[in-house]
């Protein structure tokens, strides 16, 4: 950790945003502060949109995001005298998950799209049981919602979808709801849900890194301009071998 020793004076930064990036940021902050007692890093979630809005209005120093910044957000940032810079810190796969009792092991992106837009509403239409499909989705402030929409749904999510505020909430709801389908970041897949193949490809670190998995995406930490001070030290740490090991330990895909 000698390369990341921090000067012995107090400085504080606030990290906010994506619940997908949250476990990486939390664990990295814990390790970084243990090694650098002068540093104070506060980490909170709220969703990618919340994080970017906080960066634009100056209430956070690093915005975690699981999607690229939008044009409208960039325009607002310029108006507020901010210059958001994207720092890619990891890769992720958006995994489609089912309740464990569901016998289906894989779907195509087109089938998933038809479920989420309301064209398919019973598992029997896909060779499964005669059971209503319960659609679980992230809310609109989520970067995972945005990425899933662009990569899979390409339209409006059905009006009866149950919207959840975090990856963990999606996984928990799918686990306890017969007939449910949802989607979460790779790091949130556990034995309590069934992660299915998409277009015949299993979501894994290997398939995401080699671009074989069809719903892969980068994970970002946005700063106002080139990161400086503690923000730079923290992002540099996440990009270091030790930081990328944390990325992997949290279930995501390191860049190297």
Residue pairs with C-beta under 8 A, 6 or more apart in sequence:
1 35
1 242
3 240
4 32
4 35
4 36
4 233
4 236
4 237
4 240
5 35
5 36
6 35
6 36
6 38
6 39
6 230
6 233
7 38
8 37
8 38
9 38
10 38
10 40
11 38
11 39
11 40
11 229
11 230
12 40
12 41
12 42
12 230
13 40
13 41
13 42
13 61
13 62
13 229
13 230
13 231
13 234
14 42
14 44
14 54
14 59
14 60
14 61
14 62
15 25
15 29
15 41
15 42
15 43
15 44
15 60
15 61
15 62
15 63
15 64
15 221
15 234
16 43
16 44
16 45
16 46
16 50
16 51
16 54
16 55
16 59
16 60
16 62
16 63
16 64
17 45
17 46
17 47
17 48
17 50
17 51
17 52
17 54
17 60
17 63
17 64
17 65
17 143
18 45
18 47
18 48
18 51
18 64
18 65
18 66
18 142
18 143
18 144
18 219
19 45
19 46
19 47
19 142
19 144
19 165
19 166
19 167
19 168
20 48
20 64
20 66
20 92
20 143
20 144
20 167
20 185
20 187
20 188
20 219
21 64
21 65
21 66
21 89
21 90
21 219
21 220
21 221
22 43
22 45
22 64
23 187
23 250
23 251
24 89
24 90
24 187
24 219
24 238
24 246
24 247
24 250
24 252
25 43
25 62
25 64
25 221
26 43
27 246
27 249
27 250
28 234
28 237
28 238
28 243
28 246
29 41
29 43
29 234
31 237
31 242
31 246
32 39
32 41
32 233
32 234
32 237
33 39
33 40
33 41
36 233
39 230
39 233
39 234
41 230
41 234
45 166
46 54
46 141
47 139
47 141
47 142
47 143
47 165
48 63
48 64
48 65
48 66
48 67
48 141
48 142
48 143
48 144
48 146
49 140
49 141
49 142
49 143
50 141
51 60
51 63
51 64
51 65
51 222
52 63
52 65
52 69
52 73
52 84
52 222
53 73
54 60
54 63
55 61
55 62
55 63
55 77
55 82
55 84
55 222
55 223
55 224
56 73
56 76
56 77
56 80
56 82
56 84
57 80
58 80
58 82
61 223
61 224
61 230
61 231
62 221
62 222
62 223
62 227
62 231
62 234
62 235
63 84
63 220
63 221
63 222
63 223
64 219
64 220
64 221
64 222
65 143
65 219
65 220
65 221
65 222
66 92
66 142
66 143
66 144
66 147
66 185
66 217
66 219
66 220
67 143
67 144
67 146
67 147
67 217
67 220
68 86
68 220
69 77
69 84
69 86
69 222
73 84
74 84
77 83
77 84
82 224
83 224
83 225
84 222
84 223
84 224
85 222
85 223
85 224
85 225
85 226
85 227
86 220
86 222
87 220
87 221
87 222
87 223
87 227
87 235
88 218
88 219
88 220
88 255
89 219
89 220
89 221
89 235
89 238
89 239
89 243
89 247
89 255
90 218
90 219
90 244
90 247
90 252
90 253
90 254
90 255
91 208
91 209
91 216
91 217
91 218
91 219
91 252
91 253
91 254
91 255
92 185
92 186
92 187
92 208
92 216
92 217
92 218
92 219
92 252
92 253
93 185
93 186
93 203
93 204
93 207
93 208
93 213
93 215
93 216
93 217
93 253
94 144
94 147
94 148
94 151
94 152
94 183
94 184
94 185
94 186
94 203
94 215
94 216
94 217
95 183
95 184
95 185
95 186
95 188
95 189
95 195
95 203
95 215
96 107
96 112
96 181
96 182
96 183
96 195
96 196
96 198
96 203
96 215
97 170
97 171
97 174
97 181
97 182
97 183
97 184
97 189
97 193
97 194
97 195
97 196
98 104
98 174
98 180
98 181
98 193
98 194
98 196
99 174
99 175
99 177
99 178
99 179
99 180
99 193
99 194
100 175
100 192
100 193
100 194
101 178
102 123
102 128
102 129
102 179
102 194
103 128
103 129
104 123
104 126
104 127
104 128
104 196
105 194
105 196
105 197
106 196
106 197
106 198
106 200
107 115
107 126
107 196
107 197
107 198
108 198
108 199
109 151
109 152
109 198
109 199
109 214
109 215
111 120
111 126
112 152
112 153
112 181
112 198
113 152
113 153
113 154
113 155
114 120
115 121
115 133
115 135
115 181
116 135
116 137
116 152
116 153
116 157
116 158
116 161
117 153
117 155
117 156
117 157
117 158
118 158
118 159
118 160
120 126
120 133
121 132
121 133
122 130
122 131
122 132
122 133
123 129
123 130
123 131
123 132
123 133
123 179
124 130
124 131
131 178
131 179
132 179
133 179
133 180
133 181
134 162
134 177
134 178
134 179
134 180
134 181
135 157
135 158
135 160
135 161
135 162
135 180
135 181
135 182
136 161
136 162
136 164
136 170
136 173
136 174
136 177
136 180
136 181
136 182
137 145
137 148
137 157
137 161
137 162
137 163
137 164
137 170
137 182
137 183
138 144
138 145
138 148
138 163
138 164
138 165
138 166
138 167
138 170
138 183
139 145
139 163
139 164
139 165
140 163
142 165
144 167
144 183
144 184
144 185
147 215
147 217
148 183
148 215
149 155
149 157
151 214
151 215
151 217
152 215
162 173
164 170
164 173
164 182
167 184
167 185
167 187
167 188
168 188
170 182
170 183
170 184
170 188
171 182
171 184
171 188
171 189
171 190
171 192
171 193
173 180
173 182
174 180
174 181
174 182
174 193
175 192
175 193
182 193
185 251
185 252
186 203
186 204
186 205
186 208
186 251
186 252
186 253
187 250
187 251
187 252
188 251
189 195
189 203
189 251
195 202
195 203
197 203
198 213
198 214
198 215
199 214
201 207
201 212
201 213
201 214
202 213
203 213
203 215
204 213
205 248
205 252
205 253
206 212
207 213
207 216
208 216
208 253
209 253
219 252
221 235
221 238
223 231
223 235
226 232
227 235
237 243
238 244
238 246
238 247
239 255
241 256
244 254
244 255
244 256
245 254
247 253
247 254
247 255
248 254
